[in-house]
Amino acid sequence: MARTEETGQLTRQEPPSGTTPPGPPPTEAGGGADARMPRWLPRALVLTLALVGVFQLGSWAFHQLTGLLINILIAFFLALAIEPAVSWMASRGMRRGLATAFVFLAVMIVSAGFVTLLGSMLAGQIIKIVEDFPQYLDSVINWINTHFGTELRRVDVQEGLLRSDWLRNYVQNSATGVLDVSAQVLGGLFQLLTITLFSFYFAADGPRLRRALCSVLPPARQAEVLRAWEIAVNKTGGYLYSRGLMALISGIAHYILLVVLDVPYAPVLAVWVGLVSQFIPTIGTYLAGALPMLIAFTVDPWYALWVLAFVVVYQQFENYVLQPKLTSKTVDIHPAVAFGSVIAGTALLGAVGALVAIPAVATLQAFLGAYVKRYDVTDDPRVHGHRDRGAGRGLVGRIREAWNRKTESAGDSGNSGDSGDPGDPGDQENLGGSGTGPS
């Protein structure tokens, strides 16, 4: 195109012969009809959506199976706990399944006998408390009237209690909550059955389970897995041993107290306190101390206060003196690590996490300790906690050092003023008798 000088209009210039006219200029990016979507973009979108869907499905399935996974974890640790007894019987010629059944039967018989004896004792004591409740109420009312100058009567207290809205609401809530309690009891029984079955299979088929696990691993990894399994068995057994020992000590201590207070059923109550306080984390101590307090209240209300005070004092002794020493020796971990592992396990899995946290951490620590390279420790005194006298001197040490330097500088300046021979008698007199006065 060219502009003429006369008209100022654009005229089209013809291309030379034998050449093709230039094509139209390229259009903007994405504005033409030939612009297409990249081939990888639909696949990427589909893959992203599929991954999100799989993640959501896996998260939902994990939350739905959390209860089952926790039951399997409990069963696995129970199987590790009875593994030594089952292996000992199997080494004596007994079939492994029969040995596992024998161990479970012994545990069930002991547990059933203890629960039956404890239930009968508790039922008898509840009946006695109900029968003697008017006498307890009279004694409390007489004590209040004597010390506070009131004129309460048992009939007025009973009528006020029966007509109170609190009692009416409590009865209504208890009646509506019967179905919930029944459902919880049935759920607990089903959970106990699940744990028992899984622990039986883990203990009876332990060698088969180890072979199946090792069959998918190379030989080097097989040795590591077997070693970790053996460490887990030892640490779990040590943890249960420490808990059993603490239960024995706790039972003996509470038995002595109950005998001194002449509380009935002292042996059963001592066994109850020992087992519940050690094998039910977090709230086991309170559950264990509530029953002896209730039974002691039937003898004398003041005895219940004595039992409460003893439970609190003994619990502090156990937490800060007995438990750290026994736990650190049986499972070979530091008391602070044991305490922290229990807190972490409780935060993650609740009571189950608190129960299995210490053996799990002990197993992990012992397994990883074999792969940590260690060196000889230097003989520096600071390793043993002895501080260097020159480093970190206190205020008194710095003052003493400054005084010594000042004294030495004053002595040097005094000696520099003597120009005589060191062998001069005057010098010898100054050196030898500087601290004495004239005679």
C-alpha positions as CSV (number, residue, x, y, z in Angstrom):
1,M,0.0,0.0,0.0
2,A,1.3,3.5,-0.9
3,R,-0.1,7.0,-0.4
4,T,-0.2,9.3,-3.5
5,E,0.9,12.9,-3.2
6,E,-2.1,14.4,-5.1
7,T,-5.1,12.6,-3.6
8,G,-3.6,11.3,-0.3
9,Q,-5.4,8.0,-0.9
10,L,-4.0,4.6,-0.5
11,T,-3.3,2.6,-3.6
12,R,-2.6,-1.1,-3.7
13,Q,0.8,-2.0,-5.2
14,E,0.8,-5.0,-7.3
15,P,3.3,-7.7,-6.4
16,P,5.9,-8.5,-9.0
17,S,5.1,-11.2,-11.4
18,G,6.0,-14.7,-10.4
19,T,5.7,-14.1,-6.6
20,T,2.9,-14.9,-4.1
21,P,1.2,-12.2,-2.1
22,P,2.1,-12.2,1.6
23,G,-0.4,-13.9,3.9
24,P,-2.4,-12.1,6.7
25,P,-0.5,-11.2,9.8
26,P,-0.7,-13.7,12.7
27,T,-3.5,-13.3,15.1
28,E,-3.3,-12.8,18.9
29,A,-2.5,-15.8,21.1
30,G,-5.6,-17.9,21.7
31,G,-7.7,-15.8,19.4
32,G,-7.6,-17.9,16.3
33,A,-9.6,-21.0,15.3
34,D,-6.5,-23.2,15.2
35,A,-5.7,-22.6,19.0
36,R,-6.5,-25.8,20.9
37,M,-6.4,-27.0,24.6
38,P,-3.2,-28.8,25.4
39,R,-3.5,-32.6,25.3
40,W,-2.1,-33.1,28.8
41,L,-4.6,-30.8,30.5
42,P,-7.7,-33.1,30.5
43,R,-5.6,-36.0,31.7
44,A,-4.1,-33.8,34.5
45,L,-7.6,-32.7,35.6
46,V,-8.9,-36.3,35.6
47,L,-5.8,-37.5,37.5
48,T,-6.2,-34.7,40.1
49,L,-9.9,-35.4,40.6
50,A,-9.1,-39.2,41.0
51,L,-6.5,-38.5,43.6
52,V,-8.8,-36.2,45.6
53,G,-11.5,-38.9,45.4
54,V,-9.1,-41.6,46.6
55,F,-7.9,-39.5,49.4
56,Q,-11.4,-38.7,50.6
57,L,-12.4,-42.3,50.4
58,G,-9.3,-43.4,52.3
59,S,-9.9,-40.8,55.0
60,W,-13.5,-41.9,55.4
61,A,-12.5,-45.6,55.5
62,F,-9.8,-44.8,58.1
63,H,-12.2,-42.9,60.4
64,Q,-14.8,-45.7,60.1
65,L,-12.2,-48.4,60.9
66,T,-10.4,-46.6,63.7
67,G,-12.2,-48.7,66.4
68,L,-11.2,-51.9,64.6
69,L,-7.6,-50.8,64.2
70,I,-7.3,-49.9,67.9
71,N,-8.7,-53.3,68.9
72,I,-6.1,-55.0,66.6
73,L,-3.4,-52.9,68.3
74,I,-4.5,-54.0,71.7
75,A,-4.7,-57.6,70.6
76,F,-1.2,-57.5,69.1
77,F,0.3,-56.2,72.4
78,L,-1.7,-58.8,74.4
79,A,-0.3,-61.5,72.1
80,L,3.2,-60.2,72.7
81,A,2.6,-60.3,76.4
82,I,1.6,-64.0,76.5
83,E,4.2,-65.0,73.8
84,P,6.8,-66.1,76.3
85,A,4.4,-68.4,78.2
86,V,3.0,-69.9,74.9
87,S,6.5,-70.4,73.5
88,W,7.7,-72.1,76.7
89,M,4.7,-74.6,76.6
90,A,5.3,-75.2,72.8
91,S,9.0,-75.9,73.4
92,R,7.9,-78.6,75.9
93,G,6.0,-80.5,73.2
94,M,2.5,-78.9,73.5
95,R,0.8,-77.7,70.4
96,R,0.9,-74.0,70.0
97,G,-2.8,-73.5,69.6
98,L,-3.5,-75.7,72.7
99,A,-0.9,-73.8,74.7
100,T,-2.5,-70.5,73.7
101,A,-6.0,-71.8,74.7
102,F,-4.6,-73.0,78.0
103,V,-3.1,-69.5,78.8
104,F,-6.4,-67.8,77.8
105,L,-8.4,-70.2,79.9
106,A,-6.3,-69.6,82.9
107,V,-6.6,-65.8,82.5
108,M,-10.4,-66.1,82.0
109,I,-10.8,-68.3,85.1
110,V,-8.8,-65.9,87.3
111,S,-10.7,-62.9,85.9
112,A,-14.1,-64.5,86.3
113,G,-13.4,-65.6,89.8
114,F,-12.2,-62.1,90.8
115,V,-15.2,-60.4,89.2
116,T,-17.6,-62.8,90.8
117,L,-16.1,-62.4,94.3
118,L,-15.9,-58.6,93.9
119,G,-19.5,-58.4,92.6
120,S,-20.9,-60.4,95.5
121,M,-19.0,-58.3,98.0
122,L,-20.2,-55.1,96.3
123,A,-23.8,-56.2,96.2
124,G,-23.7,-57.2,99.9
125,Q,-22.1,-53.9,100.9
126,I,-24.7,-51.9,98.9
127,I,-27.5,-53.7,100.6
128,K,-25.9,-53.0,104.0
129,I,-25.5,-49.3,103.1
130,V,-29.1,-49.0,102.1
131,E,-30.3,-50.7,105.3
132,D,-28.0,-48.6,107.5
133,F,-28.6,-45.3,105.7
134,P,-31.2,-44.0,108.3
135,Q,-28.6,-44.4,111.0
136,Y,-25.9,-42.6,109.0
137,L,-28.4,-39.8,108.3
138,D,-29.2,-39.5,112.0
139,S,-25.6,-39.3,113.0
140,V,-24.9,-36.6,110.4
141,I,-28.0,-34.6,111.5
142,N,-27.0,-34.9,115.1
143,W,-23.5,-33.7,114.4
144,I,-24.9,-30.7,112.4
145,N,-27.4,-29.8,115.1
146,T,-24.7,-30.0,117.8
147,H,-22.1,-27.9,116.1
148,F,-24.3,-25.4,114.3
149,G,-27.2,-25.1,116.7
150,T,-29.8,-26.1,114.1
151,E,-33.0,-28.2,114.6
152,L,-33.0,-30.5,111.6
153,R,-35.0,-33.7,111.7
154,R,-34.6,-36.8,109.5
155,V,-38.3,-36.8,108.5
156,D,-38.0,-33.2,107.1
157,V,-34.7,-34.1,105.2
158,Q,-36.3,-37.2,103.7
159,E,-39.4,-35.4,102.6
160,G,-37.4,-32.5,101.1
161,L,-35.2,-35.0,99.3
162,L,-38.2,-37.0,97.9
163,R,-40.0,-33.9,96.7
164,S,-36.9,-32.2,95.2
165,D,-36.7,-31.5,91.4
166,W,-33.2,-32.9,91.4
167,L,-34.3,-36.4,92.4
168,R,-37.2,-36.3,89.9
169,N,-34.9,-35.3,87.0
170,Y,-32.3,-37.9,88.0
171,V,-34.9,-40.7,87.9
172,Q,-36.2,-39.5,84.5
173,N,-32.8,-39.3,83.0
174,S,-31.9,-42.7,84.4
175,A,-35.0,-44.2,82.9
176,T,-34.3,-42.7,79.5
177,G,-30.7,-43.8,79.6
178,V,-31.3,-47.5,80.2
179,L,-31.2,-48.2,76.5
180,D,-28.0,-46.2,76.1
181,V,-26.3,-48.2,78.9
182,S,-27.5,-51.5,77.4
183,A,-26.0,-50.5,74.0
184,Q,-22.7,-49.5,75.6
185,V,-22.6,-52.8,77.5
186,L,-23.2,-54.8,74.4
187,G,-20.7,-52.8,72.5
188,G,-18.1,-53.4,75.2
189,L,-18.7,-57.1,75.2
190,F,-18.4,-57.2,71.4
191,Q,-15.1,-55.2,71.6
192,L,-13.8,-57.6,74.2
193,L,-14.7,-60.6,72.0
194,T,-12.9,-59.0,69.1
195,I,-9.7,-58.3,71.0
196,T,-9.7,-61.8,72.4
197,L,-10.1,-63.5,69.0
198,F,-7.4,-61.4,67.4
199,S,-5.0,-61.8,70.3
200,F,-5.6,-65.6,70.2
201,Y,-4.8,-65.7,66.4
202,F,-1.7,-63.6,66.8
203,A,-0.4,-65.8,69.6
204,A,-1.3,-69.1,68.2
205,D,-0.2,-68.3,64.6
206,G,2.8,-66.2,65.6
207,P,5.4,-68.3,63.7
208,R,3.2,-68.5,60.6
209,L,2.6,-64.7,60.8
210,R,6.4,-64.1,61.0
211,R,7.0,-66.4,58.1
212,A,4.4,-64.7,55.9
213,L,5.9,-61.3,56.8
214,C,9.5,-62.4,56.1
215,S,8.5,-64.1,52.8
216,V,8.0,-60.7,51.1
217,L,11.3,-59.2,52.4
218,P,15.0,-59.8,51.4
219,P,17.1,-61.8,53.8
220,A,18.8,-58.8,55.4
221,R,15.4,-57.2,56.1
222,Q,14.1,-60.5,57.5
223,A,16.8,-60.5,60.2
224,E,15.8,-57.0,61.2
225,V,12.1,-57.8,61.4
226,L,12.7,-60.8,63.5
227,R,15.0,-58.9,65.8
228,A,12.4,-56.1,66.2
229,W,9.7,-58.7,67.0
230,E,11.9,-60.3,69.7
231,I,12.6,-56.8,71.2
232,A,8.9,-56.0,71.2
233,V,8.2,-59.3,73.1
234,N,10.8,-58.6,75.7
235,K,9.8,-55.0,76.2
236,T,6.1,-55.7,76.5
237,G,6.8,-58.5,78.9
238,G,9.0,-56.2,81.0
239,Y,6.4,-53.5,81.0
240,L,3.7,-55.9,82.2
241,Y,6.1,-57.3,84.8
242,S,6.7,-53.8,86.2
243,R,3.0,-53.1,86.3
244,G,2.4,-56.4,88.0
245,L,5.1,-55.6,90.6
246,M,3.6,-52.2,91.3
247,A,0.2,-53.8,91.6
248,L,1.5,-56.2,94.2
249,I,3.2,-53.4,96.2
250,S,0.1,-51.2,96.0
251,G,-2.1,-54.1,97.1
252,I,0.1,-55.0,100.1
253,A,0.2,-51.3,101.2
254,H,-3.6,-50.9,101.0
255,Y,-4.2,-54.3,102.6
256,I,-2.2,-53.2,105.7
257,L,-4.2,-50.0,105.9
258,L,-7.6,-51.8,105.6
259,V,-6.6,-54.4,108.2
260,V,-5.5,-51.6,110.6
261,L,-8.9,-49.8,110.1
262,D,-10.7,-53.2,110.4
263,V,-12.5,-52.8,107.1
264,P,-14.2,-56.0,105.8
265,Y,-13.1,-57.7,102.7
266,A,-9.6,-56.3,103.0
267,P,-7.9,-58.9,100.7
268,V,-10.4,-58.5,97.8
269,L,-10.2,-54.7,98.1
270,A,-6.4,-54.8,98.1
271,V,-6.4,-56.8,94.9
272,W,-8.9,-54.4,93.4
273,V,-6.8,-51.4,94.2
274,G,-3.6,-53.0,92.9
275,L,-5.0,-54.1,89.6
276,V,-7.3,-51.2,88.7
277,S,-4.8,-48.5,89.7
278,Q,-2.1,-50.0,87.5
279,F,-3.8,-51.4,84.4
280,I,-6.4,-48.7,83.9
281,P,-4.6,-45.5,82.9
282,T,-5.5,-42.0,83.9
283,I,-8.7,-42.7,85.9
284,G,-7.6,-46.0,87.4
285,T,-6.4,-44.5,90.6
286,Y,-9.8,-42.8,91.3
287,L,-11.8,-45.9,90.5
288,A,-9.5,-48.0,92.6
289,G,-9.8,-45.7,95.7
290,A,-13.6,-45.2,95.4
291,L,-14.6,-48.7,96.4
292,P,-12.4,-49.0,99.6
293,M,-13.7,-45.6,100.6
294,L,-17.3,-46.8,100.2
295,I,-16.7,-49.9,102.2
296,A,-14.8,-48.0,104.9
297,F,-17.7,-45.5,105.1
298,T,-20.0,-48.4,106.2
299,V,-17.7,-49.0,109.2
300,D,-17.1,-45.4,110.1
301,P,-17.4,-42.2,108.0
302,W,-14.0,-41.0,109.3
303,Y,-12.4,-44.2,108.0
304,A,-13.3,-43.1,104.5
305,L,-11.3,-39.9,105.0
306,W,-8.3,-41.9,106.2
307,V,-8.5,-44.1,103.1
308,L,-8.8,-41.1,100.8
309,A,-5.7,-39.5,102.4
310,F,-3.7,-42.7,102.2
311,V,-4.7,-43.1,98.5
312,V,-3.6,-39.6,97.6
313,V,-0.2,-39.9,99.5
314,Y,0.6,-43.3,98.1
315,Q,-0.2,-42.1,94.6
316,Q,2.3,-39.3,94.9
317,F,4.9,-41.8,96.2
318,E,4.2,-44.1,93.3
319,N,4.3,-41.4,90.7
320,Y,7.5,-39.7,91.8
321,V,9.5,-42.5,93.4
322,L,8.3,-46.1,92.7
323,Q,7.0,-46.0,89.1
324,P,10.0,-44.1,87.5
325,K,12.5,-46.5,89.0
326,L,10.7,-49.7,88.1
327,T,9.6,-48.6,84.7
328,S,13.0,-47.4,83.7
329,K,14.7,-50.6,84.8
330,T,12.2,-53.1,83.2
331,V,11.7,-51.3,79.9
332,D,15.1,-49.5,80.0
333,I,13.9,-46.0,79.2
334,H,14.4,-42.7,81.1
335,P,11.6,-41.8,83.5
336,A,11.1,-38.5,81.7
337,V,10.8,-40.4,78.4
338,A,8.3,-42.8,79.9
339,F,6.2,-39.9,81.3
340,G,6.3,-38.1,78.0
341,S,5.3,-41.2,76.0
342,V,2.3,-41.7,78.3
343,I,1.1,-38.1,77.7
344,A,1.6,-38.5,73.9
345,G,-0.1,-41.8,73.8
346,T,-3.1,-40.5,75.7
347,A,-3.3,-37.5,73.4
348,L,-3.3,-39.8,70.3
349,L,-5.3,-42.9,71.4
350,G,-6.7,-42.1,74.8
351,A,-6.5,-44.8,77.4
352,V,-5.3,-47.3,74.9
353,G,-2.4,-45.1,73.9
354,A,-1.5,-44.6,77.5
355,L,-1.4,-48.3,78.1
356,V,0.7,-49.3,75.1
357,A,2.9,-46.1,74.9
358,I,5.7,-47.2,77.1
359,P,6.3,-50.7,75.6
360,A,6.0,-49.2,72.1
361,V,8.6,-46.4,72.8
362,A,10.9,-48.9,74.6
363,T,10.8,-51.2,71.6
364,L,11.4,-48.4,69.1
365,Q,14.3,-47.1,71.3
366,A,15.9,-50.5,71.6
367,F,15.6,-51.2,67.9
368,L,17.0,-47.9,66.7
369,G,19.8,-48.0,69.3
370,A,21.5,-50.8,67.3
371,Y,21.8,-48.5,64.2
372,V,23.3,-45.5,66.1
373,K,27.1,-45.3,65.9
374,R,28.7,-44.6,69.2
375,Y,32.1,-43.3,70.1
376,D,34.4,-43.4,73.2
377,V,33.7,-40.6,75.5
378,T,36.6,-38.2,76.4
379,D,38.0,-38.1,79.9
380,D,37.1,-34.4,80.3
381,P,35.9,-33.8,83.9
382,R,32.9,-31.8,82.6
383,V,31.5,-35.1,81.3
384,H,31.1,-36.2,84.8
385,G,29.6,-33.0,86.0
386,H,32.8,-31.5,87.5
387,R,33.3,-27.8,86.5
388,D,36.6,-26.3,85.7
389,R,37.9,-24.1,88.5
390,G,39.1,-21.5,86.1
391,A,35.8,-21.3,84.1
392,G,32.9,-19.7,85.8
393,R,34.5,-18.2,88.9
394,G,32.1,-16.5,91.2
395,L,32.3,-12.9,92.5
396,V,34.3,-13.9,95.6
397,G,36.9,-15.7,93.4
398,R,37.3,-12.7,91.1
399,I,37.7,-10.3,94.1
400,R,40.3,-12.6,95.6
401,E,42.2,-12.8,92.3
402,A,42.2,-9.0,91.9
403,W,43.4,-8.6,95.5
404,N,46.3,-11.0,94.9
405,R,47.3,-9.2,91.8
406,K,47.2,-5.9,93.6
407,T,49.3,-7.3,96.5
408,E,51.9,-8.8,94.1
409,S,52.2,-5.5,92.1
410,A,52.7,-3.5,95.3
411,G,55.4,-6.0,96.5
412,D,57.1,-5.8,93.1
413,S,57.1,-1.9,93.1
414,G,58.6,-2.0,96.7
415,N,61.3,-4.4,95.7
416,S,62.2,-2.4,92.6
417,G,63.1,0.6,94.8
418,D,66.0,-1.3,96.5
419,S,69.2,-0.8,94.4
420,G,71.5,-2.7,96.8
421,D,73.0,-6.0,96.4
422,P,70.7,-8.9,97.3
423,G,73.5,-10.1,99.6
424,D,73.5,-6.8,101.6
425,P,72.6,-7.3,105.2
426,G,69.9,-4.6,105.0
427,D,68.2,-6.4,102.2
428,Q,68.3,-9.6,104.1
429,E,66.8,-7.9,107.1
430,N,64.0,-6.5,105.0
431,L,63.3,-9.8,103.5
432,G,63.5,-11.9,106.6
433,G,61.9,-9.6,109.1
434,S,59.4,-7.5,107.2
435,G,56.6,-8.8,109.3
436,T,58.1,-8.0,112.7
437,G,58.3,-4.7,114.5
438,P,61.3,-3.2,116.2
439,S,62.4,-5.0,119.3
